[in-house]
Amino acid sequence: MSPELRKIEEILYEIGYILIDAKANFQYCYFLNVPGSIEREQYLGNSYEFRFIRYNHWKMCIIDLSKLYDKKTDAFRLVRLFEEIKKSLDKGILKFDYSFLDDWENKLNTYKDLIDKIKIRRDKFYAHTAQDREKYDFISKIEFEEIRKIIDFTEKIIKDIFHKVLDTEYLIRDLHFKKERFTKIIDVLVIEKAVRIKKLTDNIVNRK
């Protein structure tokens, strides 16, 4: 493998690792906001600890995604990857048509407004106060869907580039978030709290 292709491969893997973390943080945060039952939702919504965890997963998801698109993080951003691919095309190291690169860049441009929103949100996280954290405790369904779209888009771009440039498949697995296992943990906590409340209630009733 040429030094140019090795450099592209290195950037691709770094981007992939960041995306895996962003995706895991998103999945945890989404579950903690939309846990799939009223009982879980009430328990998580009333728990300061889980609201704090949810907030920090959301923050890390935004920060990770901003690494892939912010000009300040030149080492990891997708635009730099496109630049390295273009250099290899110019040198004749890569043989495919430039239209593929144009297509990727055009698709990226369609997400410009969302990418700008991610950067703004990232900056607010860095500058946050305790009051700000309360402000961002609630995450709307629209925000979740927007972030899901950019994660899915980034994943597709990475897979396409691995296939086109390096002639290999790249599987972005869910290494961190295991929904079934995490659901069981929350359910145990929900049941434990319900039992504890019942005991306290029974004790109060029995004293009368």
N, C-alpha and C positions, 0 to 999 in steps of 0.2 A: 504494500500500500504506500502511495506517495505521501510525502509530508503534508501536502495540501489536504488530501483526503483524511489523513489521520487527524488533522486539526478540526475538520468538519465533524468527524466522528466524535471527537472529544467534546465539542460544543453541544452536539446533539444529545450525548449522554448526560451532560450537566443540565441541560434544559429538561430532559426526561426526569431526572431525579427531583428537580424543583417542582415539576408538574405533579409528580406522585405525591409529594408533601402537600401541595396546594389542594389536590383532589381529596386526600385523606382529611385534611382540616375542614374542607367543605362538607364532606359526608358526615363527620361528627357533628358539626354545627347544624346541619340540616336536620339530622335525627333529633338533636336536643331541642330544636324548634318545632319539628313536626314528628313526634314520636309514635304516632299511629294509634293512640288511644287517649280518651279523656283523662283517665287515671294517671297515665304517665305525664301528660301535658300539665296537669295540675301539680303533680309532685315536682316536676322539673321547674315549672314557673315559680313555685314557692320556695325553691332552694337557692339561697344566695350562692352556694358553692357551684352548683351546676350552671347558674346564670353567668357566673364568672368564667367558668370553663368554656361555655358556649361563646361568650364574647371573645375570649382569647383564641379560640379556633377560627372564628371569623376574621379576627385581626391578622392571624398568621396566613390565612388563605389569601387575603388581599395583598399582604406584603410579598408573599411568594409569587403571585401573579404579576405584581408590579416589577419584579426582577426580570421577568421575561419580556417586558414591553417598554420599560423606562430607559431613556437614552443615557441616564447616569450610570446604569448598571451594564456597561458595555460588554462585559465578559459573558453575560448570559442571554442578552436580548435576542429575539428572533430576527430582528433587522440585521444584526451583525452576522447571523448565520446565513442569511440571504446574500450578504456582501461577500462572504467567503465562498459561497457556491458560485456566485458570478465571476469571481477571480479564477476559479478552476475552469469555468466555461470559457473564459477569455483565453486561458492558456492551453485549452484543448484537452485538459485532463479529464473533464467530464464531456460526454458526447451528445447529451440529449438537447432538445430544442429549448431556446430561451423562453418560449411561450409558457412552459411549465412554471418557470420562476415568476413571470409576469402574472400568471394566474394566482399563485400563492400570495404575491404582494397585493393584488387587487382584492382578494378575499380578506386579507388583513386590514386593508383600508376601510372595508365595510364595518369593521368593529371599532373604528377610531373614536366615536363618541363614548362607547362603553369603556374603552381603554383609558380615555381621559377621566372618566368617572372613577375608575379604579385608582388612578394616581391621586386624585383629589381625596378620595377616602383614605388612601395610604397616608397622605400628608396629615390628615386630621387625626389619624391614629397616633402618629409620632408626636403630635402637639397636644394630645388629649390631657384633660384633667379628670378628677374623680367624677365631676358633674357630667363631663362629656361621655364617660363610660355609661352612665345611666341613660343618656340620650340615645346611644347606639345599642342599647340592650335589645330593642325590638328590631327584627329584620323582616322586611316585607316579602311576600311571595314573589313580587316583581323583581326585587333584588336577587333573590335566590335563583330565579329563572335566568336572569341576565348573567350571573356568574357561572351557572351551569353551562350556558351557551358558549362562553369564552373558554371554559375548560374543555368542553367537547371539541370546539374548533381547534384549539391548540394541540390536543391529542391527535386529531386527524392530520394536521399539518406535519407533526413529528413522524407519524407512521408513514405518511406519503413520502417524506424526504428520505427516511431510512430505506424505503423500498426503491425509490427512484435513484438516489445518489449512491447508496451503499449496497444495493441489491440484497437487502435482508429484511426480515420482519422484525418489528419491535413491539413487544407486548407490554403494555402499561398495566400492570396488575394492581389490584387493591391490596397492597401489602399490610396496611395498618388497620383499616376499618373492617371489622367483621360484624355485620349488622345483627345476625342471629345471636351471637355471643353477647354483644353489648345490650341488646334488648332484654336478654335474660337477667343481666346484672341490674338493669333499671327495674324490672319487674320484681326482683327480690327486694329491692329497697322500697318499692311502693307497698308491697305486702307487709313488710316489716313495720313500716310506719302506720299502716292501717291497724295492725295487731296492737301496736303500742298505744295508739289513740283509744282503741276499744278497751284496753286494760285500764287506762286512766279514767275513761268514762264510767266503766263498771265500778271502779273504786269510789268514785264520787257518788254514784247512785246508791251503793251499799252503805255509805256513811249516813245517809239520810234516814 
